[in-house]
Amino acid sequence: MHINKDNFTYIANAVKLSFTDKDEKQITKELNKMLEYIDTMKELDTSNVKPLTHVLPQTNVFREDEVICYDTSGQLNSEIDKIKVLRD
Amino acid sequence: MINDITSMEALRLARKIKDKELSVIEVLRTQLNAVYEREPLYNSYITIMEDEAYRQAKFVQQRIDTGGLADSPLAGVLVAIKDNICTKSVRTTCASKMLEEFIPSYDATVIERLKEAGVILIGKVNLDEFAMGGTTTSSYFGATKNPWNVKHVPGGSSGGSASVVAAEEAYISLGSDTGGSIRQPASFCGVVGIKPTYGTVSRYGLIPFAPSLDQIGPIGRCVSDCVAMLEVISGHDPKDSTSIRKKNYSYREALVDDIKGMRIGIPKLYLDEGLDDDVHKKFTEVVKTYKGLGADVEFFDMNVLRYSPQAYFVISCAEATSSLSRFDGLKYGYGIEEYEGIQELYIKSRSEAFGDEVKRRIMLGAFTQSPGKYEDYYNKARKIRRLIYQAYEEAFEKYDVLLSPEQIKTAPPLNYKVNDPKEKHQSEMLNASVNLAGLPAVCLPCGQDRNGLPIGIQLIAKQFGEKNIIRAAYAFEQTRPYERPSILT
């Protein structure tokens, strides 16, 4: 058993989710089934293998620190009107 | 009349528009009529962009009339966009209650490119919530139906993208593929889908699921249409740090009906993993066809792929946990109105707005990275990822492309639930390893099963080997006519 009542509460709290008792039982069951399956990857010998995070080389994207004046208030106000329409 | 116009291939339509045989407005009007007629049946669109599309159509017609889009082969073509790609001033929901009212203030880079190319956005299409799933049934906006049989799923997560193309409610669409989300629905709906090499298409403005795996790609009714769209959306983007600088993003020269001497490898385990009889039969025919076209086809062992779904689940869920942490009830998206303290705001907003599948994956991702579990799960998965990457590198020393069935069976019924992780395993094994290694792949139709549901094949190439899969797909496509869902004929 990977997930039990204790670590379920710990994880749920970490990711800011709450569940009803019924959902907690159901999700615990499903996740444990899933983890049991995932555990089959342990059969594969990965000693001396370096973890791979990205398949391509990564470089950070930096931009010049320039002041740009965005006059989007008109647009943003019209978006608020659209949201009101969605709500109606 | 509707069928005459809406069933056309995108490139042919664009040619007719340029030749003044059809106007953009006329095409749009006809297409929208078809959409409104068919949508009650399929539920593929979350948002139909009627007003915006008419505005774009008028503008594009002007540009065409003044010779401004002479070099744009898709000018005037109507395209549907998966609703996890940001569109300025048009809501982008990710099929979630969380983003039901989210209206982006900017366009994704792919959208900017489409607009520049004179392509018209007709609407935003359905998906599994936050692109997590393979059925398009977990959408907050209801399930999408398969145009070949409305009692079946269209696949997912880009189910709306595949369904609108098959149902002739758009000429081409954009989807996103994290572990098969373009290819699997393309297979279930009998259309063509391309998942490009990681880094080929900018992800700027794609709401992330698992950023090291996600890639945007086209779905169309033929290989040429997808290639034309791929050329529009590919290219370096300084706004995406994972975008690759390449000199050439032209793929059309690979549309050649000649694969003599092409070396095609088939990983043996793909045929051992519970293939449905009809899929097996069709796949055997495909192999014969390729041999008949002069390709050297060979079966070989690539057993490490057996572990790709496990590694995929761990990595994708871990990344999803992080990607979705931005939805906190404050910055954007759903937030509860009344709360006591910040913790309650976070917890209640997220718990009320995320669906069950999204919550499950967030929990799994958090567990595999929790104290004491990180090495056993997350790091183990990343090590397997390297082994998979290396296995593909070795395979592509011997083969130009790899061939597999796209799915082990055809589209399941709408109410079908996959409870056994092993069943998910078989399906994911065919797809997820491609994303883990960042490779390009194409799915294209090869026939139907006994119930008339489409069957697809998948071709995979080495990184930036798009031309190989395009050539192999195009040559195969020439051997059989495109088949439409019977409901449209």
Interface residues (C-beta under 8 A of the other chain):
Chain A: H2 I3 N7 F8 Y10 I11 A12 A14 V15 K16 L17 S18 F19 D23 I27 E30 L31 K33 M34 L35 E36 Y37 I38 T40 M41 K42 E43 L44 T46 V49 K50 P51 L52 T53 H54 V55 L56 Q58 T59 N60 V61 T72 Q75 L76 S78 E79 K82 I83 L86 R87
Chain B: S89 R91 E100 E101 I103 S105 Y198 G199 S212 P238 K239 D240 S241 T242 I244 V304 Y307 Q310 A311 F313 V314 T321 S325 D328 Q343 Y346 I347 K348 R350 S351 F354 D356 K359 R360 I362 M363 L364 A366 F367 T368 S370 D376 Y377 N379 K380 A381 R382 K383 I384 R385 R386 L387 Y389 P421 K422 H425 L436 A437 G438 Q463
